[in-house]
Amino acid sequence: MSTFGTQFKVTTYGESHCASVGCIVDGVPPGLTLCASDIQVQLSRRRPGQSNLTTPRDEKDRVEIQSGVENGVTLGTPIAMLVRNQDQRPHDYTDETLDAYPRPSHADFTYLEKYGVKASSGGGRSSARETIGRVAAGALAEKYLKEAYGIEIVAFVSSVGKVHIPRYPGEELASDVKVAPPANATGEGEAGGKSFYGEDANAGAPQTQVDNVIDTWSLTEEEAEEPLSASFRHLLSTITREQVDKTAIRCPHELAAERMRQRILLAKSNNDSIGGTVTCIIRRLPSGLGEPCFDKLEAKLAHAMLSIPATKGFEIGSGFRGTEVAGSRHNDKFILKPNGRLGTITNWSGGIQGGISNGEDVYFRVGFKSPATISQDQATATYAGKQGTLNTRGRHDPCVVPRAVPIVEAMAALVIMDAVLVQNGRERTKALLSRQAVEALPNSMKMPSRKRLKVETEKEMDVHT
């Protein structure tokens, strides 16, 4: 389906080479100040042609607000936004020979299997051009969340290929990475080229032996078993979009960013592609968001992220690394925070417990595959099953993660916006009822007041002193 959300509903439309792409957003609260520039910031971060790391397709992606806003204020009615496609080149896809082949690992085959027809050029609805509507809607949601709750959403590129920002205890980028030498008749030779990876279009894909090294000998047992290193946790708690956007790769780690850049350029020079991951953090999220059992907050986030083109994986909090850590070390113990609310000392849960936000930062990671469309000869079969060779044309990203950053942020904003509106509806209906019945319940069935929490904590401190 092309609609996402329950209370905050977003419907996107458009194909890669049609007249325009965009969205209709229903459920926007009235009275929010809004202009095109509020939306344009994120669209400009997503647009193609930003650097030599992205597709050269030249689109300015200027948003036009069509409805739902008057005199710079939202009316509470559906808001329609569009971006006109200006640099379409459908002739790149109209070769009869190429049309006979489904592109390997692309959606050509599955769209035809499902619908019986497909767009004649580009990826149609499976193209990343579809995400323009998501980013526009996400920017709208994010503006409300920031103004109403102070919520902040920041994403960044955390890996490209085998190059990762160090995230585990004892992990660091190798000071020297060996590259397998290009093969020759005698089996001898030296890695050549200009970059860290030995960029050489004639040498084929690099065979890096290692990119990140983990040395746990200098760590205590407790440090070695932590799911994430202290330095990476600090990065999560402090990273800003300004820091992320300092490099075209959108990676805030200087050395990793340079090696990621070189890795993408290597793929590009070889007419190849490479994948990566994007990490996202949501700060100042209120507790109580999420709808167990099937619409848990992490389930909605996973749904949103895995709906983005080219995604292949999702993990939240400590993720798969957390499966290797004993519960005694992985559990997030509670503590009374200075604001008088209960919080956790650690945050391996990623800000969500039982499918409901607990007031801590939410953080997660999304994996993106290497783009499927590459300009290399590929031995594959036609739709008729005849073996042959396909070499695609067109303008494509050698790696999608630099431009995926605002898309991840947008989908996170849509999930949180929807969850906020759902929870607000519950709170409003609850407020109409008398509290007497709840107050009469035993303490084990209700949340203690902040005053009671403070008194009980002070008593506990007196006992220990």
C-alpha positions as CSV (number, residue, x, y, z in Angstrom):
1,M,0.0,0.0,0.0
2,S,1.0,3.6,-0.5
3,T,-0.4,4.9,2.8
4,F,1.4,4.9,6.2
5,G,0.1,5.7,9.6
6,T,-3.0,5.5,11.8
7,Q,-3.7,9.0,13.0
8,F,-1.0,10.8,11.0
9,K,-1.6,9.3,7.6
10,V,0.8,9.8,4.7
11,T,0.1,8.7,1.2
12,T,2.9,9.1,-1.4
13,Y,2.5,9.0,-5.2
14,G,4.6,9.1,-8.3
15,E,7.2,7.2,-10.3
16,S,10.8,7.8,-11.2
17,H,10.1,9.5,-14.5
18,C,6.6,10.8,-14.3
19,A,5.6,14.5,-14.1
20,S,5.9,14.8,-10.3
21,V,6.2,13.0,-7.1
22,G,4.7,13.9,-3.7
23,C,2.4,13.2,-0.8
24,I,-0.9,13.9,0.9
25,V,-0.7,14.2,4.7
26,D,-3.8,13.8,6.8
27,G,-4.0,14.4,10.5
28,V,-1.8,17.4,10.8
29,P,-2.8,19.5,13.9
30,P,-4.1,22.9,13.0
31,G,-2.3,26.1,14.0
32,L,1.3,24.9,13.1
33,T,3.3,27.6,11.3
34,L,4.5,26.1,8.1
35,C,6.2,27.2,4.9
36,A,8.0,25.6,2.0
37,S,11.4,26.3,3.5
38,D,10.5,24.1,6.5
39,I,10.2,21.2,4.1
40,Q,12.9,22.1,1.6
41,V,15.8,21.7,4.1
42,Q,15.4,18.0,4.3
43,L,14.5,17.6,0.6
44,S,17.8,19.3,-0.3
45,R,19.7,16.9,1.9
46,R,18.0,14.0,0.1
47,R,18.3,15.3,-3.5
48,P,20.5,13.7,-6.1
49,G,23.6,15.3,-7.6
50,Q,25.0,16.6,-4.3
51,S,28.5,15.3,-4.8
52,N,30.6,12.7,-6.8
53,L,29.4,10.1,-4.3
54,T,25.8,10.2,-5.6
55,T,23.9,9.8,-8.9
56,P,24.5,12.7,-11.3
57,R,20.8,13.1,-12.0
58,D,20.3,16.9,-11.7
59,E,17.1,17.5,-9.7
60,K,16.5,20.6,-7.5
61,D,13.6,18.9,-5.8
62,R,11.7,22.2,-5.0
63,V,8.6,21.5,-3.0
64,E,5.3,23.1,-3.7
65,I,2.6,23.1,-0.9
66,Q,-0.8,22.7,-2.7
67,S,-3.3,22.7,0.2
68,G,-3.9,22.6,3.9
69,V,-1.9,25.8,4.7
70,E,-3.0,29.4,4.5
71,N,-1.1,32.5,5.6
72,G,1.7,30.2,6.8
73,V,-0.5,28.3,9.2
74,T,-1.8,24.7,9.0
75,L,-5.6,24.4,8.8
76,G,-6.0,20.9,10.1
77,T,-7.1,19.7,6.7
78,P,-5.1,17.4,4.4
79,I,-1.8,18.9,3.2
80,A,-0.7,18.1,-0.4
81,M,2.9,18.6,-1.4
82,L,4.6,17.9,-4.7
83,V,8.0,18.0,-6.4
84,R,8.2,18.2,-10.2
85,N,10.6,15.9,-11.9
86,Q,12.8,18.0,-14.2
87,D,15.7,15.8,-15.3
88,Q,14.0,12.7,-16.6
89,R,15.8,10.6,-19.1
90,P,13.4,7.7,-19.9
91,H,15.3,6.9,-23.1
92,D,18.0,5.3,-20.9
93,Y,15.5,2.5,-20.3
94,T,13.9,2.1,-23.7
95,D,16.4,-0.2,-25.4
96,E,14.6,-3.3,-26.7
97,T,17.6,-5.5,-25.8
98,L,17.7,-4.2,-22.2
99,D,13.9,-4.4,-21.9
100,A,14.1,-8.2,-22.4
101,Y,16.0,-8.6,-19.1
102,P,14.8,-8.1,-15.5
103,R,17.6,-6.4,-13.7
104,P,19.3,-8.7,-11.2
105,S,18.2,-8.0,-7.6
106,H,15.9,-5.2,-8.7
107,A,12.1,-5.0,-8.5
108,D,11.5,-5.4,-12.3
109,F,10.7,-9.1,-12.0
110,T,8.6,-9.0,-8.9
111,Y,6.5,-6.0,-10.0
112,L,5.6,-7.8,-13.2
113,E,4.8,-11.0,-11.3
114,K,2.5,-9.1,-8.9
115,Y,0.8,-6.5,-11.2
116,G,1.3,-7.9,-14.7
117,V,2.5,-4.4,-15.8
118,K,5.2,-2.0,-14.7
119,A,6.5,1.5,-15.4
120,S,8.4,1.5,-18.7
121,S,11.4,3.5,-17.4
122,G,13.4,3.5,-14.1
123,G,12.2,1.6,-11.1
124,G,8.7,3.1,-11.1
125,R,7.3,3.0,-7.5
126,S,10.4,1.0,-6.4
127,S,12.6,4.0,-7.3
128,A,14.1,6.1,-4.6
129,R,12.3,9.1,-6.1
130,E,9.2,7.8,-4.2
131,T,10.9,8.7,-1.0
132,I,10.6,12.4,-1.8
133,G,7.0,12.3,-0.4
134,R,8.2,10.5,2.7
135,V,10.9,13.1,3.4
136,A,8.4,16.0,2.8
137,A,5.9,14.5,5.2
138,G,8.7,13.6,7.7
139,A,9.9,17.2,7.7
140,L,6.4,18.4,8.5
141,A,6.0,15.8,11.3
142,E,9.5,16.7,12.7
143,K,8.6,20.4,12.9
144,Y,5.6,19.7,15.1
145,L,7.5,17.2,17.3
146,K,10.3,19.7,17.9
147,E,8.0,22.6,18.7
148,A,5.5,20.6,20.8
149,Y,7.9,18.2,22.6
150,G,11.5,19.3,21.9
151,I,12.1,15.9,20.2
152,E,15.3,15.7,18.1
153,I,16.0,13.2,15.4
154,V,19.6,12.7,14.1
155,A,20.8,10.0,11.7
156,F,24.3,9.5,10.3
157,V,26.2,7.0,8.1
158,S,27.8,4.4,10.4
159,S,29.3,2.1,7.8
160,V,30.1,1.7,4.2
161,G,31.1,-1.8,3.1
162,K,33.6,-3.0,5.7
163,V,34.4,0.4,7.0
164,H,32.6,1.1,10.3
165,I,32.7,3.9,12.8
166,P,34.2,2.0,15.8
167,R,31.2,1.0,17.9
168,Y,32.2,-1.9,20.1
169,P,34.6,-2.0,23.1
170,G,38.2,-2.1,22.0
171,E,37.3,-1.5,18.3
172,E,39.3,1.0,16.3
173,L,40.0,1.6,12.6
174,A,43.1,-0.3,11.4
175,S,46.0,2.0,10.9
176,D,46.9,0.1,7.8
177,V,44.6,-2.1,5.7
178,K,46.2,-4.4,3.2
179,V,44.5,-4.8,-0.2
180,A,44.9,-8.0,-2.2
181,P,47.1,-7.3,-5.2
182,P,45.6,-7.6,-8.7
183,A,46.0,-11.0,-10.1
184,N,48.5,-11.5,-13.0
185,A,49.8,-14.4,-15.0
186,T,52.4,-15.3,-12.3
187,G,50.2,-14.6,-9.4
188,E,52.5,-11.8,-8.2
189,G,52.0,-8.1,-8.1
190,E,51.5,-5.1,-5.8
191,A,48.3,-3.2,-5.0
192,G,48.4,-0.1,-7.1
193,G,46.1,2.9,-7.5
194,K,45.7,6.2,-5.7
195,S,43.7,5.5,-2.6
196,F,43.7,3.6,0.7
197,Y,42.0,0.8,-1.1
198,G,44.2,0.8,-4.1
199,E,41.6,2.3,-6.4
200,D,42.1,0.8,-9.9
201,A,39.2,0.2,-12.2
202,N,41.2,-2.6,-13.9
203,A,42.0,-4.4,-10.6
204,G,38.4,-5.4,-10.0
205,A,36.7,-5.3,-6.6
206,P,39.1,-4.9,-3.6
207,Q,39.6,-7.8,-1.2
208,T,40.2,-6.0,2.1
209,Q,41.6,-8.3,4.8
210,V,40.4,-6.1,7.6
211,D,39.0,-2.6,8.2
212,N,38.2,-2.5,11.9
213,V,40.3,-4.2,14.6
214,I,39.0,-5.2,18.0
215,D,41.5,-5.5,20.8
216,T,39.9,-6.6,24.1
217,W,43.2,-7.4,25.9
218,S,43.4,-4.0,27.4
219,L,39.8,-4.0,28.6
220,T,38.3,-5.3,31.8
221,E,35.9,-8.2,31.5
222,E,33.0,-5.8,32.2
223,E,34.1,-3.3,29.5
224,A,34.7,-6.1,27.0
225,E,31.1,-7.4,27.4
226,E,29.4,-4.0,26.9
227,P,27.3,-4.1,23.8
228,L,28.5,-0.6,22.7
229,S,31.7,1.2,23.6
230,A,31.6,4.3,25.8
231,S,32.9,6.5,22.9
232,F,30.1,5.3,20.6
233,R,27.5,5.9,23.3
234,H,28.9,9.4,23.7
235,L,28.6,10.0,20.0
236,L,24.9,8.9,20.1
237,S,24.1,11.3,22.9
238,T,25.9,14.4,21.4
239,I,25.8,14.1,17.6
240,T,24.1,16.9,15.7
241,R,23.0,17.3,12.1
242,E,25.5,20.1,11.7
243,Q,28.3,17.6,12.6
244,V,26.8,15.0,10.3
245,D,26.6,17.4,7.3
246,K,30.2,18.5,7.5
247,T,31.2,15.8,5.0
248,A,29.4,14.6,1.9
249,I,29.4,11.1,3.2
250,R,27.4,12.2,6.3
251,C,29.7,10.4,8.7
252,P,30.8,12.3,11.8
253,H,34.0,10.2,12.3
254,E,36.8,11.9,10.3
255,L,39.0,8.9,9.5
256,A,36.0,6.6,8.9
257,A,34.4,9.2,6.7
258,E,37.5,9.5,4.4
259,R,37.8,5.7,4.1
260,M,34.1,5.5,3.3
261,R,34.4,8.1,0.7
262,Q,37.3,6.2,-0.9
263,R,35.4,3.0,-0.8
264,I,32.4,4.5,-2.6
265,L,34.7,6.1,-5.3
266,L,36.3,2.7,-5.8
267,A,32.9,1.1,-6.4
268,K,32.0,3.9,-8.8
269,S,35.3,3.6,-10.7
270,N,34.6,-0.1,-11.2
271,N,31.0,0.6,-12.3
272,D,30.0,-1.2,-9.2
273,S,28.1,-0.4,-6.0
274,I,28.5,-0.9,-2.2
275,G,26.1,-1.0,0.8
276,G,26.2,0.4,4.3
277,T,24.3,1.3,7.4
278,V,22.6,4.3,8.9
279,T,22.3,4.8,12.6
280,C,19.6,7.0,14.0
281,I,18.9,8.5,17.5
282,I,15.7,10.1,18.8
283,R,16.1,12.3,21.8
284,R,13.7,13.7,24.4
285,L,11.0,11.3,23.5
286,P,8.2,11.1,26.1
287,S,7.5,7.8,27.8
288,G,4.3,5.8,27.0
289,L,4.5,5.7,23.2
290,G,3.8,2.5,21.4
291,E,0.8,0.1,21.1
292,P,1.4,-3.5,22.3
293,C,1.1,-6.1,21.2
294,F,1.3,-5.8,17.4
295,D,2.1,-2.1,17.1
296,K,5.0,-1.9,19.5
297,L,7.1,1.2,19.0
298,E,10.1,-0.8,17.8
299,A,7.8,-2.9,15.5
300,K,6.5,0.3,13.9
301,L,10.1,1.7,13.5
302,A,11.2,-1.6,11.9
303,H,8.2,-1.5,9.6
304,A,9.0,2.1,8.6
305,M,12.7,1.5,8.0
306,L,12.3,-1.7,6.1
307,S,9.8,0.0,3.8
308,I,12.6,2.2,2.5
309,P,14.1,1.0,-0.8
310,A,17.2,-1.1,-0.5
311,T,16.9,-1.8,3.2
312,K,17.9,-5.3,4.4
313,G,18.2,-5.1,8.1
314,F,17.1,-3.4,11.3
315,E,18.3,-3.6,14.9
316,I,17.5,-1.4,17.9
317,G,19.4,-0.7,21.1
318,S,22.1,-3.3,21.7
319,G,20.7,-5.3,18.8
320,F,22.3,-8.6,17.9
321,R,25.3,-7.8,19.9
322,G,23.1,-7.8,23.0
323,T,22.3,-11.5,22.4
324,E,25.9,-12.2,23.5
325,V,25.7,-10.5,26.8
326,A,24.4,-12.0,30.1
327,G,21.2,-10.5,31.4
328,S,22.9,-9.5,34.6
329,R,25.0,-7.1,32.5
330,H,22.5,-6.2,29.9
331,N,19.6,-5.2,32.2
332,D,18.9,-1.5,32.4
333,K,18.7,-0.8,36.1
334,F,16.4,2.0,37.3
335,I,17.3,5.2,39.1
336,L,15.5,8.3,40.1
337,K,16.6,11.1,37.8
338,P,17.1,14.8,38.9
339,N,13.8,15.7,37.3
340,G,12.0,13.4,39.7
341,R,11.1,10.8,37.2
342,L,12.3,7.2,37.0
343,G,15.0,6.5,34.4
344,T,17.6,3.9,33.6
345,I,21.4,3.9,34.3
346,T,22.2,2.2,31.0
347,N,20.2,2.1,27.9
348,W,20.8,-1.2,26.1
349,S,17.1,-1.4,25.5
350,G,17.3,1.5,23.1
351,G,14.7,3.5,24.9
352,I,11.9,1.0,24.5
353,Q,10.7,-1.7,26.9
354,G,7.7,-3.9,26.2
355,G,7.1,-2.1,23.0
356,I,6.6,1.2,24.9
357,S,9.0,4.2,25.1
358,N,10.5,4.6,28.6
359,G,11.7,8.2,28.3
360,E,15.3,7.4,27.3
361,D,16.9,8.0,23.9
362,V,15.7,5.7,21.2
363,Y,18.5,4.5,18.9
364,F,18.6,2.0,16.0
365,R,20.6,1.0,12.9
366,V,19.4,0.3,9.4
367,G,21.2,-1.8,6.8
368,F,21.2,-0.9,3.1
369,K,22.3,-3.3,0.4
370,S,24.5,-2.4,-2.5
371,P,22.4,-0.7,-5.2
372,A,21.2,-3.3,-7.7
373,T,21.6,-1.3,-10.9
374,I,25.2,-1.4,-12.0
375,S,26.9,-0.7,-15.3
376,Q,28.7,-4.0,-15.6
377,D,28.2,-7.0,-17.8
378,Q,26.1,-9.5,-15.8
379,A,25.4,-13.0,-16.9
380,T,21.7,-13.4,-16.4
381,A,18.5,-14.5,-18.1
382,T,15.8,-12.7,-20.0
383,Y,12.1,-12.8,-19.0
384,A,11.8,-15.7,-21.4
385,G,14.5,-17.6,-19.6
386,K,17.2,-17.2,-22.3
387,Q,20.7,-16.8,-20.9
388,G,22.5,-13.6,-22.0
389,T,24.5,-10.6,-20.8
390,L,23.0,-7.4,-19.3
391,N,24.8,-4.1,-19.0
392,T,22.4,-1.4,-17.7
393,R,22.5,2.3,-18.5
394,G,21.1,5.2,-16.5
395,R,22.3,7.4,-13.6
396,H,22.5,5.5,-10.3
397,D,24.0,5.9,-6.9
398,P,27.1,3.8,-6.2
399,C,26.0,3.8,-2.6
400,V,22.7,5.0,-1.2
401,V,23.5,5.6,2.5
402,P,24.7,9.3,2.2
403,R,21.3,10.2,0.8
404,A,19.4,7.7,2.9
405,V,20.1,9.7,6.1
406,P,17.2,12.2,5.7
407,I,14.9,9.4,4.6
408,V,15.6,7.5,7.8
409,E,15.0,10.6,9.8
410,A,11.8,11.2,8.0
411,M,10.4,7.7,8.6
412,A,11.4,7.9,12.3
413,A,9.5,11.2,12.5
414,L,6.4,9.7,10.9
415,V,6.4,6.8,13.4
416,I,6.8,9.1,16.4
417,M,4.2,11.6,15.2
418,D,1.7,8.9,14.7
419,A,2.5,7.4,18.1
420,V,2.2,10.8,19.8
421,L,-1.3,11.4,18.3
422,V,-2.5,8.0,19.3
423,Q,-1.3,8.4,22.9
424,N,-2.7,11.9,23.1
425,G,-6.1,10.6,22.1
426,R,-5.9,8.0,24.9
427,E,-4.8,10.6,27.5
428,R,-7.7,12.9,26.5
429,T,-10.3,10.2,26.9
430,K,-8.7,9.1,30.2
431,A,-8.8,12.7,31.5
432,L,-12.6,12.7,31.2
433,L,-12.9,10.0,33.9
434,S,-12.8,10.3,37.7
435,R,-9.5,9.3,39.3
436,Q,-11.2,7.9,42.3
437,A,-11.3,4.3,41.1
438,V,-7.7,4.3,40.1
439,E,-6.6,6.0,43.4
440,A,-8.4,3.2,45.3
441,L,-6.3,0.5,43.6
442,P,-3.4,-1.2,45.4
443,N,0.0,0.5,44.9
444,S,1.2,-2.5,42.8
445,M,-1.4,-1.6,40.1
446,K,-0.6,2.1,39.6
447,M,2.4,4.4,39.1
448,P,3.3,6.3,42.3
449,S,3.1,10.0,42.2
450,R,6.4,12.0,41.9
451,K,5.9,13.2,45.4
452,R,5.7,9.6,46.7
453,L,8.7,8.6,44.6
454,K,10.7,11.4,46.2
455,V,9.6,10.5,49.8
456,E,10.4,6.8,49.3
457,T,13.8,7.6,47.8
458,E,14.7,9.9,50.7
459,K,13.7,7.2,53.1
460,E,15.9,4.7,51.3
461,M,18.8,7.1,51.4
462,D,18.3,7.7,55.1
463,V,18.5,3.9,55.7
464,H,21.8,3.6,53.8
465,T,23.3,6.6,55.7
